[in-house]
Amino acid sequence: MSHTLNEKTMPHRTSPSRFDTSKFEYVHQIGGIRTATLDGPGVGSPHGGRVALVDTGSGLRFTVALDRGGDIVDAKFNQHSLVYLSPNGLVAPNHAYHFGLAWLRGWAGGLVTTCGPEHMGGPRVEDGIETTLHGRFSNMPAAIEMMINPDPHRGIEDMMLSLIIRDAQVFGPVLEIRRLIRARLGESEIFIDDEVLNRGDVRTAHHYLYHCNFGYPLLDRGTRLIFAGKGEYWQVPGSGDSIIRKISDAQMNALKRVPDVLPEHAGSGERGVILDVKPQRGGAARIGLINENLGLGVELQFPTKAMPRLACWQHYGPAGAYVCGLEPFSGSLLGKAKDNHPTAEQYLEPGESRKYSLRIRALTTSQELKSLAAADGPVGNR
């Protein structure tokens, strides 16, 4: 995918405005994109860095962390936060976090954290390389290639950010990511289109994951998780290494109803499933979560040809670290030594690229929520 402007990517689709343009002069009265620099979360903390503040004019608002790969951190619909935000807050990227589990010291949480583009998952030795937790992407700054705001007075309601991120070193690997983030004024949707290109002259490993992190109040006791497929259960018992073990299909499906806080998730206790996600007709997966008490849901759509696997990470800690991640991915979180999946070992040849896309929708009507619920299905052992 190139970001050459065309009918699909360029916001020149004109239509009669849904807004009364005789009653406002400045588009940001209705919505749009503004760039800014945020300070860190506390006294004496480092700057959080450059951001783009996006207001869709529909109630959906989100923050793009430009200094952290163009990932999306805060996201709210009306008064409700949709996401988990870590106690780190949004801090500037730091290459000191590229060892072991140090990534956790800089991770802000949020709606989308991109993992990769070389390796992801837990630290291990892969092809003689010591990998780090979830890779380098989210500590790489993005360059703004283009920013376009809507202009409803001219019938243009689309907005977009075109970004370039480079994960590079002398002698390679040299990986370039071109990211396009799109939204439309008055609609509660976000589109992310990525192309990962090997600009170096040697083959490089390539694994890619969208770490989508949902939190209170959207995530609460009784919230339903929507996905289907076959896979395996894993857990980390408070301290120690991740364990893959078999549980019954009934126990697997019970993980799809969010509990209250779990004492066993204090510290690093966590659990989840890694599965081959079941696509809908047309090849796209539809997954998400529904909070029936709030009448609010979030739907994720992505092509399973590009991202055939899904991780559901659950950490319901008793001191506020209450989070569930829905994580579409291609490649391996565990490494090829522990993972027998056909995609556990994958590479990009020089000049080769891969394309990924993710659509995120906030759902509020009964019809939208019923449609997402209809995409649900059973989870079983692979």
ROTORDO-815668 format. One record per residue (C-alpha): z, y, x; residue number from 1; residue in one letter. Coordinates in steps of 0.5 Angstrom, whole numbers, plus 500, padded with zeros to 3 digits. Layout:
! residues N
{zz:Z | yy:Y | xx:X | k:NUM | r:a}
...
END
This chain:
! residues 382
{zz:500 | yy:500 | xx:500 | k:1 | r:m}
{zz:498 | yy:507 | xx:503 | k:2 | r:s}
{zz:501 | yy:513 | xx:500 | k:3 | r:h}
{zz:494 | yy:516 | xx:499 | k:4 | r:t}
{zz:494 | yy:520 | xx:493 | k:5 | r:l}
{zz:491 | yy:517 | xx:487 | k:6 | r:n}
{zz:492 | yy:517 | xx:480 | k:7 | r:e}
{zz:498 | yy:512 | xx:481 | k:8 | r:k}
{zz:502 | yy:516 | xx:486 | k:9 | r:t}
{zz:500 | yy:523 | xx:485 | k:10 | r:m}
{zz:503 | yy:526 | xx:479 | k:11 | r:p}
{zz:497 | yy:530 | xx:476 | k:12 | r:h}
{zz:497 | yy:526 | xx:470 | k:13 | r:r}
{zz:497 | yy:531 | xx:464 | k:14 | r:t}
{zz:500 | yy:531 | xx:457 | k:15 | r:s}
{zz:503 | yy:535 | xx:452 | k:16 | r:p}
{zz:510 | yy:537 | xx:454 | k:17 | r:s}
{zz:516 | yy:534 | xx:451 | k:18 | r:r}
{zz:519 | yy:540 | xx:452 | k:19 | r:f}
{zz:518 | yy:547 | xx:449 | k:20 | r:d}
{zz:516 | yy:551 | xx:455 | k:21 | r:t}
{zz:516 | yy:557 | xx:451 | k:22 | r:s}
{zz:524 | yy:557 | xx:452 | k:23 | r:k}
{zz:525 | yy:556 | xx:460 | k:24 | r:f}
{zz:522 | yy:559 | xx:466 | k:25 | r:e}
{zz:524 | yy:555 | xx:472 | k:26 | r:y}
{zz:523 | yy:547 | xx:472 | k:27 | r:v}
{zz:530 | yy:546 | xx:474 | k:28 | r:h}
{zz:533 | yy:548 | xx:468 | k:29 | r:q}
{zz:530 | yy:542 | xx:465 | k:30 | r:i}
{zz:530 | yy:537 | xx:471 | k:31 | r:g}
{zz:527 | yy:536 | xx:478 | k:32 | r:g}
{zz:528 | yy:535 | xx:485 | k:33 | r:i}
{zz:532 | yy:539 | xx:490 | k:34 | r:r}
{zz:534 | yy:538 | xx:497 | k:35 | r:t}
{zz:541 | yy:540 | xx:500 | k:36 | r:a}
{zz:545 | yy:538 | xx:506 | k:37 | r:t}
{zz:552 | yy:535 | xx:504 | k:38 | r:l}
{zz:559 | yy:535 | xx:508 | k:39 | r:d}
{zz:562 | yy:529 | xx:509 | k:40 | r:g}
{zz:568 | yy:526 | xx:504 | k:41 | r:p}
{zz:574 | yy:529 | xx:507 | k:42 | r:g}
{zz:577 | yy:534 | xx:512 | k:43 | r:v}
{zz:574 | yy:534 | xx:519 | k:44 | r:g}
{zz:569 | yy:528 | xx:517 | k:45 | r:s}
{zz:562 | yy:529 | xx:519 | k:46 | r:p}
{zz:557 | yy:532 | xx:515 | k:47 | r:h}
{zz:554 | yy:527 | xx:510 | k:48 | r:g}
{zz:547 | yy:529 | xx:512 | k:49 | r:g}
{zz:540 | yy:531 | xx:508 | k:50 | r:r}
{zz:540 | yy:529 | xx:501 | k:51 | r:v}
{zz:535 | yy:530 | xx:495 | k:52 | r:a}
{zz:538 | yy:531 | xx:489 | k:53 | r:l}
{zz:534 | yy:528 | xx:483 | k:54 | r:v}
{zz:535 | yy:530 | xx:476 | k:55 | r:d}
{zz:530 | yy:526 | xx:471 | k:56 | r:t}
{zz:532 | yy:531 | xx:465 | k:57 | r:g}
{zz:534 | yy:525 | xx:461 | k:58 | r:s}
{zz:541 | yy:524 | xx:463 | k:59 | r:g}
{zz:539 | yy:520 | xx:469 | k:60 | r:l}
{zz:541 | yy:523 | xx:476 | k:61 | r:r}
{zz:541 | yy:520 | xx:483 | k:62 | r:f}
{zz:542 | yy:522 | xx:490 | k:63 | r:t}
{zz:537 | yy:520 | xx:495 | k:64 | r:v}
{zz:540 | yy:520 | xx:502 | k:65 | r:a}
{zz:534 | yy:522 | xx:507 | k:66 | r:l}
{zz:538 | yy:521 | xx:513 | k:67 | r:d}
{zz:540 | yy:514 | xx:511 | k:68 | r:r}
{zz:533 | yy:511 | xx:510 | k:69 | r:g}
{zz:531 | yy:515 | xx:503 | k:70 | r:g}
{zz:536 | yy:510 | xx:500 | k:71 | r:d}
{zz:539 | yy:512 | xx:493 | k:72 | r:i}
{zz:547 | yy:513 | xx:493 | k:73 | r:v}
{zz:550 | yy:516 | xx:487 | k:74 | r:d}
{zz:547 | yy:515 | xx:481 | k:75 | r:a}
{zz:550 | yy:517 | xx:474 | k:76 | r:k}
{zz:547 | yy:517 | xx:467 | k:77 | r:f}
{zz:550 | yy:522 | xx:463 | k:78 | r:n}
{zz:558 | yy:522 | xx:464 | k:79 | r:q}
{zz:558 | yy:515 | xx:467 | k:80 | r:h}
{zz:557 | yy:513 | xx:474 | k:81 | r:s}
{zz:553 | yy:507 | xx:475 | k:82 | r:l}
{zz:554 | yy:505 | xx:482 | k:83 | r:v}
{zz:560 | yy:503 | xx:487 | k:84 | r:y}
{zz:561 | yy:508 | xx:492 | k:85 | r:l}
{zz:565 | yy:506 | xx:498 | k:86 | r:s}
{zz:571 | yy:509 | xx:501 | k:87 | r:p}
{zz:567 | yy:511 | xx:507 | k:88 | r:n}
{zz:563 | yy:516 | xx:503 | k:89 | r:g}
{zz:556 | yy:519 | xx:505 | k:90 | r:l}
{zz:557 | yy:520 | xx:512 | k:91 | r:v}
{zz:551 | yy:521 | xx:517 | k:92 | r:a}
{zz:548 | yy:515 | xx:520 | k:93 | r:p}
{zz:550 | yy:512 | xx:527 | k:94 | r:n}
{zz:547 | yy:507 | xx:532 | k:95 | r:h}
{zz:554 | yy:505 | xx:534 | k:96 | r:a}
{zz:554 | yy:501 | xx:528 | k:97 | r:y}
{zz:549 | yy:496 | xx:530 | k:98 | r:h}
{zz:554 | yy:491 | xx:532 | k:99 | r:f}
{zz:557 | yy:485 | xx:529 | k:100 | r:g}
{zz:560 | yy:488 | xx:522 | k:101 | r:l}
{zz:560 | yy:495 | xx:524 | k:102 | r:a}
{zz:555 | yy:497 | xx:519 | k:103 | r:w}
{zz:561 | yy:496 | xx:514 | k:104 | r:l}
{zz:564 | yy:503 | xx:517 | k:105 | r:r}
{zz:558 | yy:507 | xx:515 | k:106 | r:g}
{zz:556 | yy:504 | xx:509 | k:107 | r:w}
{zz:556 | yy:509 | xx:503 | k:108 | r:a}
{zz:555 | yy:503 | xx:497 | k:109 | r:g}
{zz:551 | yy:506 | xx:492 | k:110 | r:g}
{zz:545 | yy:504 | xx:487 | k:111 | r:l}
{zz:540 | yy:502 | xx:493 | k:112 | r:v}
{zz:541 | yy:500 | xx:500 | k:113 | r:t}
{zz:535 | yy:497 | xx:504 | k:114 | r:t}
{zz:537 | yy:492 | xx:509 | k:115 | r:c}
{zz:532 | yy:489 | xx:514 | k:116 | r:g}
{zz:527 | yy:491 | xx:516 | k:117 | r:p}
{zz:527 | yy:486 | xx:522 | k:118 | r:e}
{zz:534 | yy:482 | xx:520 | k:119 | r:h}
{zz:539 | yy:482 | xx:515 | k:120 | r:m}
{zz:545 | yy:478 | xx:512 | k:121 | r:g}
{zz:551 | yy:476 | xx:517 | k:122 | r:g}
{zz:551 | yy:477 | xx:524 | k:123 | r:p}
{zz:548 | yy:471 | xx:528 | k:124 | r:r}
{zz:544 | yy:469 | xx:533 | k:125 | r:v}
{zz:536 | yy:469 | xx:531 | k:126 | r:e}
{zz:531 | yy:467 | xx:536 | k:127 | r:d}
{zz:535 | yy:469 | xx:542 | k:128 | r:g}
{zz:537 | yy:476 | xx:538 | k:129 | r:i}
{zz:544 | yy:478 | xx:536 | k:130 | r:e}
{zz:543 | yy:480 | xx:529 | k:131 | r:t}
{zz:548 | yy:485 | xx:526 | k:132 | r:t}
{zz:550 | yy:486 | xx:519 | k:133 | r:l}
{zz:544 | yy:488 | xx:514 | k:134 | r:h}
{zz:540 | yy:491 | xx:520 | k:135 | r:g}
{zz:538 | yy:498 | xx:522 | k:136 | r:r}
{zz:535 | yy:501 | xx:516 | k:137 | r:f}
{zz:540 | yy:505 | xx:513 | k:138 | r:s}
{zz:542 | yy:508 | xx:519 | k:139 | r:n}
{zz:535 | yy:511 | xx:520 | k:140 | r:m}
{zz:533 | yy:518 | xx:518 | k:141 | r:p}
{zz:527 | yy:519 | xx:514 | k:142 | r:a}
{zz:522 | yy:524 | xx:515 | k:143 | r:a}
{zz:519 | yy:528 | xx:508 | k:144 | r:i}
{zz:512 | yy:527 | xx:508 | k:145 | r:e}
{zz:511 | yy:530 | xx:501 | k:146 | r:m}
{zz:516 | yy:533 | xx:495 | k:147 | r:m}
{zz:513 | yy:534 | xx:489 | k:148 | r:i}
{zz:516 | yy:537 | xx:483 | k:149 | r:n}
{zz:514 | yy:537 | xx:476 | k:150 | r:p}
{zz:511 | yy:543 | xx:472 | k:151 | r:d}
{zz:511 | yy:542 | xx:465 | k:152 | r:p}
{zz:508 | yy:548 | xx:463 | k:153 | r:h}
{zz:502 | yy:545 | xx:466 | k:154 | r:r}
{zz:503 | yy:539 | xx:463 | k:155 | r:g}
{zz:505 | yy:535 | xx:469 | k:156 | r:i}
{zz:512 | yy:531 | xx:468 | k:157 | r:e}
{zz:512 | yy:527 | xx:474 | k:158 | r:d}
{zz:516 | yy:528 | xx:481 | k:159 | r:m}
{zz:516 | yy:524 | xx:487 | k:160 | r:m}
{zz:518 | yy:524 | xx:494 | k:161 | r:l}
{zz:514 | yy:521 | xx:500 | k:162 | r:s}
{zz:518 | yy:519 | xx:506 | k:163 | r:l}
{zz:517 | yy:515 | xx:513 | k:164 | r:i}
{zz:522 | yy:511 | xx:516 | k:165 | r:i}
{zz:521 | yy:508 | xx:523 | k:166 | r:r}
{zz:525 | yy:503 | xx:526 | k:167 | r:d}
{zz:523 | yy:503 | xx:533 | k:168 | r:a}
{zz:524 | yy:502 | xx:541 | k:169 | r:q}
{zz:520 | yy:502 | xx:547 | k:170 | r:v}
{zz:516 | yy:496 | xx:548 | k:171 | r:f}
{zz:518 | yy:494 | xx:541 | k:172 | r:g}
{zz:519 | yy:492 | xx:536 | k:173 | r:p}
{zz:516 | yy:498 | xx:532 | k:174 | r:v}
{zz:516 | yy:498 | xx:525 | k:175 | r:l}
{zz:514 | yy:503 | xx:520 | k:176 | r:e}
{zz:516 | yy:504 | xx:513 | k:177 | r:i}
{zz:513 | yy:508 | xx:508 | k:178 | r:r}
{zz:517 | yy:510 | xx:502 | k:179 | r:r}
{zz:515 | yy:513 | xx:495 | k:180 | r:l}
{zz:520 | yy:515 | xx:490 | k:181 | r:i}
{zz:518 | yy:517 | xx:483 | k:182 | r:r}
{zz:521 | yy:519 | xx:477 | k:183 | r:a}
{zz:518 | yy:522 | xx:470 | k:184 | r:r}
{zz:521 | yy:528 | xx:467 | k:185 | r:l}
{zz:525 | yy:526 | xx:461 | k:186 | r:g}
{zz:525 | yy:518 | xx:462 | k:187 | r:e}
{zz:531 | yy:514 | xx:465 | k:188 | r:s}
{zz:527 | yy:510 | xx:470 | k:189 | r:e}
{zz:526 | yy:510 | xx:478 | k:190 | r:i}
{zz:520 | yy:507 | xx:482 | k:191 | r:f}
{zz:521 | yy:505 | xx:489 | k:192 | r:i}
{zz:514 | yy:503 | xx:493 | k:193 | r:d}
{zz:515 | yy:501 | xx:500 | k:194 | r:d}
{zz:510 | yy:499 | xx:505 | k:195 | r:e}
{zz:513 | yy:496 | xx:512 | k:196 | r:v}
{zz:508 | yy:496 | xx:517 | k:197 | r:l}
{zz:508 | yy:493 | xx:524 | k:198 | r:n}
{zz:506 | yy:498 | xx:529 | k:199 | r:r}
{zz:507 | yy:495 | xx:535 | k:200 | r:g}
{zz:503 | yy:490 | xx:539 | k:201 | r:d}
{zz:508 | yy:484 | xx:539 | k:202 | r:v}
{zz:510 | yy:479 | xx:533 | k:203 | r:r}
{zz:517 | yy:481 | xx:530 | k:204 | r:t}
{zz:521 | yy:478 | xx:525 | k:205 | r:a}
{zz:521 | yy:481 | xx:518 | k:206 | r:h}
{zz:526 | yy:480 | xx:512 | k:207 | r:h}
{zz:527 | yy:485 | xx:507 | k:208 | r:y}
{zz:533 | yy:486 | xx:501 | k:209 | r:l}
{zz:534 | yy:492 | xx:496 | k:210 | r:y}
{zz:542 | yy:492 | xx:496 | k:211 | r:h}
{zz:543 | yy:494 | xx:489 | k:212 | r:c}
{zz:551 | yy:496 | xx:488 | k:213 | r:n}
{zz:554 | yy:497 | xx:481 | k:214 | r:f}
{zz:561 | yy:499 | xx:479 | k:215 | r:g}
{zz:566 | yy:502 | xx:474 | k:216 | r:y}
{zz:565 | yy:504 | xx:469 | k:217 | r:p}
{zz:558 | yy:501 | xx:468 | k:218 | r:l}
{zz:561 | yy:494 | xx:471 | k:219 | r:l}
{zz:568 | yy:492 | xx:468 | k:220 | r:d}
{zz:571 | yy:486 | xx:465 | k:221 | r:r}
{zz:566 | yy:483 | xx:460 | k:222 | r:g}
{zz:560 | yy:486 | xx:463 | k:223 | r:t}
{zz:554 | yy:481 | xx:462 | k:224 | r:r}
{zz:550 | yy:480 | xx:468 | k:225 | r:l}
{zz:542 | yy:478 | xx:466 | k:226 | r:i}
{zz:538 | yy:473 | xx:471 | k:227 | r:f}
{zz:536 | yy:466 | xx:471 | k:228 | r:a}
{zz:534 | yy:461 | xx:476 | k:229 | r:g}
{zz:536 | yy:456 | xx:481 | k:230 | r:k}
{zz:540 | yy:456 | xx:487 | k:231 | r:g}
{zz:547 | yy:455 | xx:491 | k:232 | r:e}
{zz:554 | yy:458 | xx:490 | k:233 | r:y}
{zz:557 | yy:461 | xx:496 | k:234 | r:w}
{zz:564 | yy:464 | xx:498 | k:235 | r:q}
{zz:568 | yy:468 | xx:503 | k:236 | r:v}
{zz:575 | yy:466 | xx:502 | k:237 | r:p}
{zz:579 | yy:472 | xx:504 | k:238 | r:g}
{zz:578 | yy:471 | xx:511 | k:239 | r:s}
{zz:573 | yy:467 | xx:515 | k:240 | r:g}
{zz:566 | yy:465 | xx:515 | k:241 | r:d}
{zz:561 | yy:464 | xx:509 | k:242 | r:s}
{zz:562 | yy:457 | xx:505 | k:243 | r:i}
{zz:556 | yy:454 | xx:501 | k:244 | r:i}
{zz:558 | yy:449 | xx:497 | k:245 | r:r}
{zz:556 | yy:446 | xx:490 | k:246 | r:k}
{zz:559 | yy:447 | xx:484 | k:247 | r:i}
{zz:557 | yy:445 | xx:477 | k:248 | r:s}
{zz:552 | yy:449 | xx:473 | k:249 | r:d}
{zz:557 | yy:451 | xx:468 | k:250 | r:a}
{zz:561 | yy:454 | xx:473 | k:251 | r:q}
{zz:555 | yy:458 | xx:476 | k:252 | r:m}
{zz:553 | yy:461 | xx:469 | k:253 | r:n}
{zz:561 | yy:463 | xx:468 | k:254 | r:a}
{zz:559 | yy:468 | xx:474 | k:255 | r:l}
{zz:555 | yy:472 | xx:470 | k:256 | r:k}
{zz:561 | yy:475 | xx:465 | k:257 | r:r}
{zz:564 | yy:480 | xx:470 | k:258 | r:v}
{zz:572 | yy:478 | xx:470 | k:259 | r:p}
{zz:578 | yy:483 | xx:471 | k:260 | r:d}
{zz:580 | yy:484 | xx:478 | k:261 | r:v}
{zz:581 | yy:478 | xx:482 | k:262 | r:l}
{zz:587 | yy:477 | xx:487 | k:263 | r:p}
{zz:583 | yy:472 | xx:491 | k:264 | r:e}
{zz:578 | yy:478 | xx:493 | k:265 | r:h}
{zz:583 | yy:482 | xx:497 | k:266 | r:a}
{zz:581 | yy:484 | xx:503 | k:267 | r:g}
{zz:574 | yy:481 | xx:505 | k:268 | r:s}
{zz:574 | yy:475 | xx:499 | k:269 | r:g}
{zz:568 | yy:475 | xx:495 | k:270 | r:e}
{zz:563 | yy:470 | xx:492 | k:271 | r:r}
{zz:556 | yy:470 | xx:489 | k:272 | r:g}
{zz:550 | yy:466 | xx:488 | k:273 | r:v}
{zz:543 | yy:466 | xx:492 | k:274 | r:i}
{zz:537 | yy:463 | xx:488 | k:275 | r:l}
{zz:530 | yy:463 | xx:487 | k:276 | r:d}
{zz:529 | yy:468 | xx:481 | k:277 | r:v}
{zz:525 | yy:466 | xx:475 | k:278 | r:k}
{zz:520 | yy:471 | xx:473 | k:279 | r:p}
{zz:517 | yy:473 | xx:467 | k:280 | r:q}
{zz:510 | yy:473 | xx:464 | k:281 | r:r}
{zz:506 | yy:477 | xx:469 | k:282 | r:g}
{zz:510 | yy:475 | xx:475 | k:283 | r:g}
{zz:515 | yy:480 | xx:475 | k:284 | r:a}
{zz:523 | yy:479 | xx:475 | k:285 | r:a}
{zz:527 | yy:482 | xx:470 | k:286 | r:r}
{zz:534 | yy:482 | xx:471 | k:287 | r:i}
{zz:540 | yy:487 | xx:470 | k:288 | r:g}
{zz:547 | yy:488 | xx:467 | k:289 | r:l}
{zz:549 | yy:490 | xx:460 | k:290 | r:i}
{zz:556 | yy:493 | xx:458 | k:291 | r:n}
{zz:556 | yy:492 | xx:451 | k:292 | r:e}
{zz:563 | yy:497 | xx:450 | k:293 | r:n}
{zz:559 | yy:503 | xx:453 | k:294 | r:l}
{zz:552 | yy:501 | xx:450 | k:295 | r:g}
{zz:549 | yy:502 | xx:457 | k:296 | r:l}
{zz:545 | yy:497 | xx:461 | k:297 | r:g}
{zz:541 | yy:498 | xx:467 | k:298 | r:v}
{zz:535 | yy:494 | xx:468 | k:299 | r:e}
{zz:531 | yy:492 | xx:475 | k:300 | r:l}
{zz:524 | yy:489 | xx:475 | k:301 | r:q}
{zz:520 | yy:487 | xx:482 | k:302 | r:f}
{zz:515 | yy:482 | xx:483 | k:303 | r:p}
{zz:517 | yy:475 | xx:485 | k:304 | r:t}
{zz:511 | yy:474 | xx:489 | k:305 | r:k}
{zz:514 | yy:480 | xx:494 | k:306 | r:a}
{zz:521 | yy:478 | xx:493 | k:307 | r:m}
{zz:522 | yy:471 | xx:490 | k:308 | r:p}
{zz:530 | yy:471 | xx:492 | k:309 | r:r}
{zz:536 | yy:474 | xx:489 | k:310 | r:l}
{zz:543 | yy:475 | xx:491 | k:311 | r:a}
{zz:548 | yy:476 | xx:486 | k:312 | r:c}
{zz:554 | yy:479 | xx:491 | k:313 | r:w}
{zz:561 | yy:479 | xx:487 | k:314 | r:q}
{zz:567 | yy:483 | xx:490 | k:315 | r:h}
{zz:572 | yy:484 | xx:485 | k:316 | r:y}
{zz:578 | yy:487 | xx:489 | k:317 | r:g}
{zz:585 | yy:489 | xx:486 | k:318 | r:p}
{zz:585 | yy:496 | xx:490 | k:319 | r:a}
{zz:579 | yy:499 | xx:487 | k:320 | r:g}
{zz:573 | yy:495 | xx:491 | k:321 | r:a}
{zz:570 | yy:493 | xx:484 | k:322 | r:y}
{zz:563 | yy:491 | xx:485 | k:323 | r:v}
{zz:557 | yy:487 | xx:484 | k:324 | r:c}
{zz:551 | yy:487 | xx:487 | k:325 | r:g}
{zz:544 | yy:485 | xx:485 | k:326 | r:l}
{zz:540 | yy:484 | xx:491 | k:327 | r:e}
{zz:532 | yy:482 | xx:490 | k:328 | r:p}
{zz:530 | yy:480 | xx:497 | k:329 | r:f}
{zz:525 | yy:476 | xx:502 | k:330 | r:s}
{zz:527 | yy:472 | xx:508 | k:331 | r:g}
{zz:534 | yy:469 | xx:509 | k:332 | r:s}
{zz:541 | yy:472 | xx:509 | k:333 | r:l}
{zz:544 | yy:466 | xx:512 | k:334 | r:l}
{zz:539 | yy:465 | xx:518 | k:335 | r:g}
{zz:534 | yy:459 | xx:519 | k:336 | r:k}
{zz:539 | yy:455 | xx:522 | k:337 | r:a}
{zz:543 | yy:454 | xx:515 | k:338 | r:k}
{zz:537 | yy:456 | xx:510 | k:339 | r:d}
{zz:532 | yy:451 | xx:509 | k:340 | r:n}
{zz:528 | yy:456 | xx:504 | k:341 | r:h}
{zz:521 | yy:456 | xx:505 | k:342 | r:p}
{zz:522 | yy:464 | xx:507 | k:343 | r:t}
{zz:528 | yy:463 | xx:511 | k:344 | r:a}
{zz:523 | yy:464 | xx:517 | k:345 | r:e}
{zz:518 | yy:470 | xx:517 | k:346 | r:q}
{zz:514 | yy:475 | xx:521 | k:347 | r:y}
{zz:510 | yy:481 | xx:521 | k:348 | r:l}
{zz:504 | yy:480 | xx:526 | k:349 | r:e}
{zz:501 | yy:487 | xx:530 | k:350 | r:p}
{zz:498 | yy:491 | xx:525 | k:351 | r:g}
{zz:500 | yy:487 | xx:519 | k:352 | r:e}
{zz:504 | yy:490 | xx:513 | k:353 | r:s}
{zz:508 | yy:488 | xx:507 | k:354 | r:r}
{zz:509 | yy:491 | xx:500 | k:355 | r:k}
{zz:515 | yy:492 | xx:496 | k:356 | r:y}
{zz:517 | yy:495 | xx:489 | k:357 | r:s}
{zz:523 | yy:496 | xx:485 | k:358 | r:l}
{zz:523 | yy:499 | xx:478 | k:359 | r:r}
{zz:530 | yy:501 | xx:476 | k:360 | r:i}
{zz:531 | yy:503 | xx:468 | k:361 | r:r}
{zz:538 | yy:506 | xx:465 | k:362 | r:a}
{zz:538 | yy:503 | xx:458 | k:363 | r:l}
{zz:542 | yy:506 | xx:452 | k:364 | r:t}
{zz:538 | yy:504 | xx:445 | k:365 | r:t}
{zz:540 | yy:497 | xx:442 | k:366 | r:s}
{zz:532 | yy:495 | xx:442 | k:367 | r:q}
{zz:532 | yy:496 | xx:450 | k:368 | r:e}
{zz:539 | yy:492 | xx:451 | k:369 | r:l}
{zz:536 | yy:487 | xx:446 | k:370 | r:k}
{zz:530 | yy:486 | xx:450 | k:371 | r:s}
{zz:534 | yy:486 | xx:457 | k:372 | r:l}
{zz:538 | yy:480 | xx:454 | k:373 | r:a}
{zz:532 | yy:476 | xx:452 | k:374 | r:a}
{zz:530 | yy:476 | xx:459 | k:375 | r:a}
{zz:537 | yy:472 | xx:461 | k:376 | r:d}
{zz:537 | yy:465 | xx:462 | k:377 | r:g}
{zz:541 | yy:459 | xx:465 | k:378 | r:p}
{zz:543 | yy:459 | xx:473 | k:379 | r:v}
{zz:543 | yy:452 | xx:476 | k:380 | r:g}
{zz:543 | yy:448 | xx:482 | k:381 | r:n}
{zz:537 | yy:448 | xx:487 | k:382 | r:r}
END
